[in-house]
């Protein structure tokens, strides 16, 4: 066993819009160490962003900008063949808006974590990876949160950016180390025992078993829980308790 002594536990929050809300951000902020706050691409508006930043600051929770394709209708989970220059602008305007709200609430944005289909595209789409890296450079070199093996990782590192590698406690993995598509049965884990066991495996063993039994290496510093997963708060509490029982320290990666 190669225990990882310190792990970041992050969640995607601030995913409401106007009068409509998603998830229990207040409860999740009592559990996680980093909040990935939506900033207008797939969800979120000015008031939602401000409220999420204020709540995170009050609890000492780190903030990353949860940037996405401009796709409110599809919740950012549809791939868009967006022009690289347009994608750069989207990342800059979304993260920049969250930076302004965070500053107004006495805190700051410490990094950028792409959402949904954009996150998945950065595993293989070199043009979009380059567009995101350019945006981070224009955002004064904000660090990037990404999946191990994604093409965006070496591109970001070559540009001198800090990269935090991330694994998922509540998503099933394929043998190649990518996430099982949400269209497939079992892609999202909702059983507290299964989710907490996977989190512990990633944190202390450096990987997980895919559905076919293949071992998937995940040398990560951060673990994600989705705020919109059914029973998200219960899952987050189960994960935190399991990790702390095993002696793993929870601390923001950025």
C-alpha angles and dihedrals in degrees: 000000000000103000119206102217097198126039132171116226110205135179136191107245142161090055097145127105126207110319092346118093135188127203131346104286095174093056093044091052089060089061111033131069098210130038118206099206121203112235109193105292103092097000142344135074134204097281093043092049093049093048092048092048092048092050093046092049092050090056097041092245118154119240132222126181110249097209122184147168110291092261115125092158093055095037088237092289096115120085112243123201089219122171111257093238090052091049091051089052092048092053092046095048095044097046091039092055091051091048089056093050092045091050090050088055094048098256138087144230109253101187148340127262116185117223135230118317092011091054089051093045091055088065091071113359106096097185093053091043089055091049092054092047090052090051092052089052089053089050090063093268102303112189120253130230111210146152121271110263096019115143089232091066099070090038091055093044091050088055090054096253125144112243126202113199116219139201130193124238095190102041130080119236131223120225091259091061096254124121119267106253113257089236090070124081114259095020092125118050114216104165111101093217093051094045095047091046091052091048091052092048092053093045098046105023100033096236151028141239117259118223091268092052096258113146112240117200113222111178093183139154097200136048122206131213118185114235091212096053112115108266091010096161093050090048092049093050091048091051094048092048092048093049095046091048087056092052096254113148115223113218136148113266093215 
